[in-house]
Amino acid sequence: MGWLWAIIVGLVLGLIAKAILPGKQQIPLWLTIVFGMVGSLLGNAVATWIGVNDTSGIDWIRHLLQLIGAVAVVGVGDMLWVSMKGSRQRS
C-alpha cells in the first residue's frame, strides 16, 4: 500500500508543480510522477531535518516542503529532459 500512496502523492505533487512553474514543461506524465515522488521524499527529509515532520493535526509545513521539493525537482528535471532530448535530435 505504501507504493500506491507514493505514486498517488507523486502524481498530485508533480501535476501541481507543473501548474505552478511558468511555461510548458516537456516531461512526460510518468516522469512527472517520478519527479513528484522524489520531491516528496526531499520535502520529507527536510521536514525531518528541521523537526516538523510529525506534528499534531495536519502537517502543513511538511506538505508545503514536499510541494517546494516537487517544484524544484520538476523544474530541474524538465530542464535536463529538454537538454537531453535536444542533444539527441541534433545528432
C-alpha positions as CSV (number, residue, x, y, z in Angstrom):
1,M,0.0,0.0,0.0
2,G,3.0,2.3,0.6
3,W,4.0,2.3,-3.1
4,L,0.4,3.1,-4.2
5,W,0.3,6.2,-1.9
6,A,3.8,7.2,-3.1
7,I,2.5,7.1,-6.7
8,I,-0.6,9.0,-5.9
9,V,1.2,11.7,-4.0
10,G,3.9,11.8,-6.7
11,L,1.2,12.3,-9.4
12,V,-0.6,15.0,-7.4
13,L,2.5,16.9,-6.4
14,G,4.0,16.6,-9.8
15,L,0.9,18.0,-11.5
16,I,0.7,20.8,-9.0
17,A,4.4,21.6,-9.6
18,K,3.8,21.7,-13.3
19,A,0.9,24.1,-12.8
20,I,3.0,26.4,-10.6
21,L,6.0,26.5,-12.9
22,P,5.8,29.1,-15.7
23,G,5.7,27.9,-19.3
24,K,5.0,24.5,-20.7
25,Q,7.1,21.6,-19.3
26,Q,8.2,18.9,-21.8
27,I,8.4,15.9,-19.4
28,P,6.0,13.0,-19.9
29,L,3.5,12.1,-17.3
30,W,5.5,9.1,-16.0
31,L,8.5,11.3,-15.3
32,T,6.2,13.9,-13.7
33,I,5.1,11.2,-11.2
34,V,8.7,10.1,-10.5
35,F,9.8,13.7,-10.0
36,G,6.8,14.3,-7.7
37,M,7.8,11.3,-5.7
38,V,11.4,12.4,-5.4
39,G,10.3,15.9,-4.5
40,S,8.0,14.5,-1.8
41,L,10.9,12.4,-0.4
42,L,13.1,15.5,-0.4
43,G,10.5,17.6,1.4
44,N,10.0,14.8,4.0
45,A,13.8,14.7,4.5
46,V,13.9,18.5,5.1
47,A,10.9,18.3,7.4
48,T,12.6,15.6,9.5
49,W,15.9,17.6,9.5
50,I,14.2,20.7,10.9
51,G,12.0,18.7,13.2
52,V,8.5,19.4,11.8
53,N,7.7,16.0,10.2
54,D,5.3,14.8,12.8
55,T,3.1,17.4,14.4
56,S,-0.4,17.2,15.9
57,G,-3.1,17.6,13.3
58,I,-2.3,18.2,9.7
59,D,1.3,18.6,8.9
60,W,1.0,21.7,6.8
61,I,4.7,22.6,6.9
62,R,5.7,19.1,5.8
63,H,3.2,19.3,2.9
64,L,4.5,22.7,1.9
65,L,8.1,21.4,2.0
66,Q,7.0,18.4,-0.2
67,L,5.4,20.8,-2.7
68,I,8.5,23.0,-2.8
69,G,10.7,19.9,-3.3
70,A,8.4,18.8,-6.1
71,V,8.5,22.2,-7.8
72,A,12.3,22.2,-7.6
73,V,12.8,18.7,-8.9
74,V,10.2,19.1,-11.7
75,G,11.8,22.4,-12.7
76,V,15.4,21.0,-12.8
77,G,14.2,17.7,-14.3
78,D,12.4,19.4,-17.1
79,M,15.5,21.4,-18.0
80,L,17.6,18.2,-18.0
81,W,14.9,16.4,-20.1
82,V,14.8,19.1,-22.7
83,S,18.6,19.4,-22.9
84,M,19.0,15.6,-23.3
85,K,16.1,15.4,-25.8
86,G,17.6,18.3,-27.7
87,S,21.0,16.8,-27.9
88,R,19.6,13.5,-29.2
89,Q,17.8,15.3,-32.0
90,R,20.9,17.2,-33.2
91,S,23.0,14.1,-33.6
